[in-house]
Amino acid sequence: MALEKYSTHPQVKVIHKENGGKHTVLNMGIAQATTEFVGCLDADSYAKPDALIRIIKQFSNPDVMAVVPSLHIYNAETLIQRMQKTEYLIGTFLRSVLAELRALYVTPGPFSIFRKSVFEKIGYYRKAHNTEDMEMALRMQSHGLTIASAHDAVIYTSSPRTPKKLYKQRVRWTSGFLHNIKDYRQLLLSGRKYGHLGGFVLPMMIISAGSVIFIVSMFGYDIVRTIHSYIIHFQALGLKMFEWSWPSFNWFFIHTSPLVFAGFVAFGLVLTFIIIGMKLAHGNRAHVFDIACYVCLYSLIAPLWIIRSVTNVVLSKQAVWR
């Protein structure tokens, strides 16, 4: 194996294990570690040379039990990857905010670092609906353990290149998140005990998933109603309904529905999050084309995996790894 060439190094120990799931491999490594801090790095990711130093600095606070890094897309080439590049910058900003609120709900696989005492206190990784990194974070939160964010510790990771692969990944992530929330439902609406995580963040994420389903349902209803209206007009007017005239503009008839205003507000917030995310990301930037890919594509495809994920939870189905 490729790792064997490192086995002669005094600081490297190569361990062989039968495939039993990612969580079993992590647990074996953690159990054999003799250091105060432990962590893992996914095979499709790599860290900037100073990432570990920046992460360890966060542990100067004795209350911090785990630190998550800043994740970025490596070598974004396709439109789907360019979309994710911008999405990950937003994630950098949101993780920083959630860390300040003590409300982080995931310790990402690529280079999250823990005090080893965390596993000795609350147990090792579980399969957790193929999202062991989310379950571990929620378990830590349920025990009142602090998770911090090192936004200046940059980790690059590969990402799905096609819509199909992205869909499968996000169905697994979202289904796993919802399943884990179901398992840790005691966190919900328990702001007094679990702070912002239980009182606001998790409830808002569930409401957001429900809102997406509602909006998509209303959009589908409007399409059906519009088609029906065209059919009625065609029956009444025939081909005359297709006659066209130049549109006119009038300030008194600007379309000012709540959805239009909500769209402008949402777009402004997204741009703000991206700009702040770029400032926090130490040199990682999104170009105008990357942002355009995100704005144009994300709202079209995200509802697909959200609806599938909610369906999985309702039907008690598990999302496959690949």
Buried (B, 14 or more C-beta within 10 A) or exposed (E): EEEEEEEEEEEEEEEEEEEEBBBBBBBBBBEEBEEEBBBBBBEEBBBBEEBBEBBBBBBEEEEBBBBBBBBBBBEBEBBBBBBBBBBBBBBBBBBBBBBEEBBBBBBBBBBBBBBBEBBEEBEBBBBBBBBBBBBBBBBBBBEEBBBBBBBBBBBBBBBBBEBEEBBBBBBBBBBBBBBBBEBBEEBBEBBEEBBBBBBBBBBEBBEEBEEBBEEBEEEEEEEEEEEEEEEEEEEEEEEEEEEEEEEEEEEEEEEEEEEEEEEEEEEEEBEEBBBBBBEBBBEBEBEEEBBBBBBEBBEEBBBBBBBBBBEBBEEEEBBEEE
